[in-house]
Amino acid sequence: MMRLLGILMVWAVLAAPTFAQSVPIRSGEHDSFTRLVLTVPPRADWTMSNDSKSPVLSFQRPFRFDVAEVFDRIPRDRLTGLRELSPGRLQLDLACACDVTMFWHAETMLVIDIADPPARRDLVTPRLRPPRDTMRQKRQAVPDTRRMIARNQWPRTRPSAALLQRQLTPPAESVRPKPPRLHPPMRQAEALSRKRQQIMEQLGRAASQGLLSPKAGLSGKAGAGAQAKPKSPAPGGGSAPQANDGPPAGKHNLLDNIRAQSSIDRDFLRHTDTMTGITSDGRACLPEAVVRVSDWGNDAPFGAQIGPLNARLFGEFDKPDEETALRLARLYVYFGFGAEARRTLRLVATPSQGRAMTMAMADILQHGKAPDASLFAGQLDCTSSVALWAALAHADLPANTPVDTDAILRGFSALPRHLRRYVGPWLSDRFLKANRPDVANRILRILERGPGPDTPEIGLAKAEAELAEGALEEAADTLDGVVEHGAEPSARALVRRIETLWREDKEISFDMAQLAGAYARETRGTDLHADLTWAQVVALAASGAFHQAFDEIDRIKEKGSMTHDALVDDVMGRLAARAEDFDFLQYALPPEDRPMTRLSPAVANATAARLLDLGFAQAAGLYLEGGVKAPNHRQRQILRARKALQTDRPRQAEAELLGLDGRDVNRLRAEARSRLGQHRAASELFASVGEDEAAELQAWLAEDWKRLAANPETDLAQVADYMTGQPEAPGTGRTAGQLRRGRDLLGQSGDIRDMLRNLLDTRGLEGPGG
């Protein structure tokens, strides 16, 4: 038995190298550099070949490299390809003479930055990591200012220590080009001299402004930090999420006793010992390290990462391990499980900033927002990923508040792909509600970069953006596509589609109304049920099925729903505008056995107007009771005047029109004056609104012959001329003989008969003997 066991152990040792570990490679694109992150065992030894076009990264262990999703997030501008030459050897194909920088992040992340080539530099040599012994000797001989500055900046506010060094370096035109093969100690000494000069200039400026004050003594953190042991990596080969909130041990140097601050930010370091940024109202920005979700998990399967942490969650006497619980909660956040993260955080009894921020992030994932008093309040203009979670923490972005949209977009791009697709529609909706469709479209474009079709949630967000831009046809096609998915967002897309057609006063199919009714029955007890019920009823009305719509309204009323009055108002508005007369009167005439439903002023006016058109003045008056405010007040007065005229109360009509003017008002005033017998005034009012025939009729009734004679083109002009007293014809005076006068009068009567006959013919009436 012992012999067999020994053979198995020897076989396991010999076979272990054959099982090559998979190394996931993540990528990210920045303005001036492309970043690759390799998750490998802690501080695995590596070398890089000195090739400016195709450097080869080599490990001593036979790793297999996962490069499947590298170019999903980055273009091929700097890096054109990645090829695994053999297990443990990875070739980088560069598109330019790029500056390749490599450094360790945490314990298991090897970072490769491929930056744009500096000016006037022909030879690019990758900056390789020397052996550990050599590095230790160099640190003892010459202080590495680049590492010193990188450690002092915690949480990191730059992509890498190398980029920070380039930012502090003067412009290329002011620096003489260095020899391509400068000895490393000399290169470090030259860089140290430049940085020392820059630091002295900055300190001098701060001292002259009265901003510099010394820190009393050095703390004892150095010794403790030097002895701190690195934590073991997380299961699955990923980096171990840090449970503590402060800077890691050892992130200090001799500059820790210097701080430059003004009177505005006295409390800037209240929550952390290092500077993380400040908001426009003077608040300290939260540390970005506590919201860096991409560091909380990796591409390993869900069970492979959750299982080991769950196994270590409880220790002796079933006491929870708070550090493991915090790591597990953050891993749940990484995968988008808010409720599970909240439940796990309840095991963390020790309050800390990291626990509070993780709890707020879990609230966002579970409820779509965080409580108003969360730590993310007031962090919208921070220049880190904190701004992203601050935007997600609000159901609606606060008005008149500065927002760093670039920081939000950078933080959103840095999220794992599955988490981007989950929170992206929420984030797009935030900016659409804030009237920022440009930012919403940029968020949607980021979502389009990954492979695979859009989820229904993303499709709904795209439709909202298209509606905000006025692209109604494109939005309709997108919404129809989401509805066809049959998933939960399909119901919300159906409500949005019906709402869009309803607002445009377009017809809605009866099938769409039935689909909304089916969704409404399935979503009883949810927040979406009321919206689907509204969509079903208005779709029935828009399809012409008014009987089914009112039957559904009666059913809702029996259940005591608060949406009853609003539904009646919407359906009555469409009834007054589109229904046939019989259907309209069936539901518009006030019921005798029950009180009338209160309608909005606009719908009540529209219903009364159609009743007046059909001659139901008394019924219309019931819709016109009570006062209303602008913009419906003017129409309400005009409708009341029409009702008064139809009930033969012209003076009441004139009283209703007091204070109003316009063509429609003068038309009603003219009719009221005619009813009162004031035909001359009525004639003038009719003429002012362009109703010439009505004006002539009122002038005829008023015997205003001069007004009628003024227009010779009318058929009444000849009568008016005769009535205005034309001179007597010769021989018709008193001096003429009786027979002659009689003969002349007979001739005039004939002319009058002809004139009257022509007038009657023009008016469409039969003349004498006709």
Steps between C-alpha positions, in 0.01 A plus 500: 500500500777741591680413178189578295456828681860594429457421131191721485681787669793476261260489206315808629826694537619404153164564338436837668684706237287346228190671631560849372317776680283733290592868525211734417595821325284810537538811288411866513540799269610846617580824323877451483555134576354149479499285813519122539457332839616141550376317809784265596619335823659741748815658362568236238840549340491638149727639229433715192702484181662823381302529174339831401242344266418155638620464861447159658391464863633177653417331829687213659173313546297360206205737519225496237378847402131581449499769228143444373352828625805726487394693190136533604588817692797643314573587136806377318668842483794416728468125553413303188517147633583261783641155426586218735823363356510219755376443855639786707611714200279782367592719200371858473469634143531881516374741234746774593826564677303504822629552852436173688488524880442206736436504874324301772166605642406339831647149515364319197444759226777561249416822314630574150455859376557561129531878469540730201866554408661813648610780271836470325566145613583236245584201714247360743631259758252329733561583862566158644482390858852402616558211739389551855853515642598768251186700580573480871856626444377788285243605758773507765739690275276753325145589618245418228301825492252357252400226744505752785249725327284207391479373855415845635202522265253262666243429375658534160388800299709417191498197269845394610817618665660532159230739377538705817871526432433617145254763625756643743768500230538831307379508137708316246614815326664632818691177575796388300454153350666237714733240357309187409712276724556712810623302801212434745662666807583811296148511359354479851735769628402734217128440561551549874669834442215625282236390749688654792504832317127481424415411861707791632323741264159374612590519869637848457179617336292342778717658770473845342120466506493401865364154423789288630511370857721221640360181649613442857716190494495186294250233585596147577318360202820436312616225721164336514454530130836349426415189693152458356457178307326498163160337504443179316341524157131443454386162374500464127823679441360851543632767726382496857263786574624710787263506795667799666424850375826683557812505284699177490793450730823647379338780292705776663826689465683796643255743343217379726569780747416772246150617421387810305142605560293818510240611748226365275597138542595477868283189538620350173686214673222417741432150365838408352864587543560568133348749257227357276349816348246760600154592375384845394334558838812410697424137586769236491455247221475139607800278420474335162663180626186417699280502183742335258264214418726351233744400777237306696467206264636342186391295202493172690159329535264635761507188714878479492526844657204496738553147636839543671391827664180342628704214645716746698213730599448351846780402732516357847175507699321605177635850533503677161832613358426869426781537248380197306140624524599836351692330220204271431257796494724683255517191284119492498504865389747407227248250362204740547324325793389787725271308737765234569762767561274678751430178686872421519590850622275451802767260625750788512438659839796739495401827332735629234494717194549198276203319654275806465597557136459134410156503666402804294618326182296192594195725550552639151513154346192382691274808493644708215614774739660555839348671806516878498739502794754264341867589476460564126291813561681806365767299313379560144787729403782281628758416237500124565265203476329628814305737272357199314354345814384842618300535176353152543415578862245765392171401342516841328813708469464809723446824313758780504770261621835465321558156352832367372369307202848404380574332833165322485568370151852389594368317804224342294748376239713346774214284634488131412302444181214318670463779756509766228212333319308482828535860624547667159126543427451657845786742446374596154155564645649729767648730237193490277288621791760773562463614137849376407435272201858548381639325807231232480601424140866472600403247766306298243794508261721354773246221542516425127873425509463154652400191303156347505154644434346772710300398802136616519606752767759650268247506216254687718770752593582552131133559424481763774803675352346494153176644634695779670662586166165497319579189293149361538513239225831357620371495857183321390703226329725463805206479739326244280816290508512515880131405524564191289756370753223410743721581803428734792626810313254411224211609720665835569579539131133430416389773742748742342385408149133554583583824678686629194212419265249650744686829524524521122122442481550196278292187476605201710420147396256291699760220522740734677225585751439130566874439551512782754205342681681166516811662645282691749354176634846345530644796692238535774656626819798666327578863424456432130139383535351851510690608187388191309139552608511855369660381176230236451209742549636782283599250229141372495374856463754582229399188308133611505388241755342756732252249644781267617696798631213623719425146616862471614470838674191383688686187611788712627260725689349204681848409627554852631802575282641850525546510122126502424452877457817536294389222267154653455662831416726349232225290342246788501753720322538245221121442500430867439756518220448171312183313592188480288210721611299213644793359699589849616153582626470162671786582736510882490141573605506532881355197678191560709566234763860586593722809533718612215867414497723801542690561179800717429411848367626421150298176467189658657521788251541261205200292614282810549601640160388185320172491696432860395573409139240224527248738664510366859548834673367398842721192516799704388440745783567227758854466367553878515430553869770641722792726428821396329838660454702576190545367240146355509326805645442681169346197329278439803357857474437461126319169553285654770409783260404244233284318753328828596424581133358152440271547801394847371683709760697751291575739787648213703711412198638854485576488872696178455711664229609799708875552489553286190586598147562326170312394189312216674394734779376769259307235312309406817450864593351569154255214544406628847439853366283358221294310757456828691383684184815711474544419131720797412757404768468137399569596137822676598615205713428249226692719253800511741535122491459478121144360487371736230170326430404504866603866520277589197206314650534692826532828307179413307320432829636827637390685177856624463460582129810711479715205619337270247532753217870545574575162341360506143595136438240361741147409392358738761675804358214578253241474776717717723534759224125511459439523875752778555258732317590534130381827329152490349485420134387782267123537483435336839486818703183668630489735203467212257165377392319219673519264208868564447581439867309177494678384188841577653412325828393191307839505326685530832301216651603281212863584566453419868343164415793416275744604775325285758480208260877520439562520876290194570665308218843586641396381845365175361133586559206500259379833385142610439327257266801264516 
